[in-house]
Amino acid sequence: MDWLSLAGWLGSALLIYSVMQARVLRFRVLNLAACVVLAGFNAALEIWPMVAMNIALCGINLWHIRALVTTRDDDAAYAVLEVGGQDEYLRHVLRVHAADILSFQPDLVWDGAAPDNLAFVVQRGDETVGVVLLHVAGDTATVLLDYVTPRYRDFSPGRFVWRTSGVLAGRDLARVVTSPRMVGAYYAKLGFSPRSDGAYELAL
């Protein structure tokens, strides 16, 4: 197999792999790489309509990547909304993502009727990108769930709950403590301190 055929197969494989991605940023980056390879492949074969299409797709992907990266830490891009523990929309989100949620938070037990439980959904526009569930005891909020939907797993929308949203202000809380059984915890990046039991703690 010559290098040109190899480039064609590589570009096609990358294109197929990119559209299989659930994560929006990863999809755009892989799709961009595929379009670059295929633009070069079609240029070598002098198939100019395909070259033009792939160059246009490169531009579209670059525009979306720039928008995603420049707003990933933008407070205005996300909204943190407190909802009732038994809110029907919250129950719907938890039900739809139940299997995925348990793969990250295997010890989750949620009683929406408990008066000391708090629930928040994280929105990007009209799309729900995360859910945070807390149990409050005294001056400590324990994280029962900090979930990000697959499309936005390249980002950390939960950080807006802890750092910038202000939803925990005025609740007489001194600290937030995570579950030691959370899989793939990202809290060290947000200034949480690791504890000996495997949990993380943030002083408020």
URWOQUI-V508660 format. One record per residue. NEAR is the number of other ideal C-beta (glycine too) atoms within 10 Angstrom. Layout:
BEGIN
near:NEAR
near:NEAR
END
This chain:
BEGIN
near:7
near:7
near:9
near:12
near:10
near:11
near:16
near:19
near:13
near:16
near:21
near:14
near:12
near:18
near:18
near:11
near:15
near:19
near:10
near:8
near:17
near:12
near:17
near:20
near:18
near:16
near:19
near:23
near:19
near:20
near:22
near:20
near:18
near:24
near:24
near:17
near:20
near:25
near:20
near:16
near:22
near:21
near:14
near:13
near:12
near:8
near:14
near:10
near:8
near:15
near:18
near:12
near:15
near:23
near:16
near:12
near:18
near:18
near:12
near:14
near:21
near:13
near:11
near:17
near:16
near:11
near:12
near:17
near:14
near:10
near:14
near:16
near:14
near:10
near:12
near:6
near:18
near:24
near:14
near:21
near:14
near:12
near:17
near:14
near:17
near:13
near:15
near:9
near:12
near:20
near:16
near:11
near:20
near:18
near:9
near:12
near:18
near:11
near:7
near:15
near:19
near:13
near:11
near:18
near:21
near:11
near:11
near:17
near:9
near:19
near:12
near:15
near:9
near:12
near:7
near:13
near:18
near:19
near:23
near:22
near:20
near:25
near:17
near:18
near:9
near:5
near:10
near:20
near:23
near:26
near:24
near:25
near:23
near:23
near:17
near:18
near:9
near:10
near:11
near:15
near:24
near:17
near:24
near:21
near:22
near:27
near:23
near:23
near:21
near:14
near:17
near:23
near:20
near:18
near:22
near:19
near:25
near:25
near:21
near:24
near:24
near:22
near:15
near:13
near:19
near:10
near:17
near:19
near:8
near:7
near:12
near:8
near:16
near:10
near:15
near:22
near:19
near:22
near:19
near:13
near:13
near:22
near:10
near:8
near:19
near:14
near:22
near:10
near:9
near:14
near:12
near:21
near:12
near:13
near:12
near:6
near:9
near:12
near:19
near:22
near:15
near:18
near:10
near:14
END
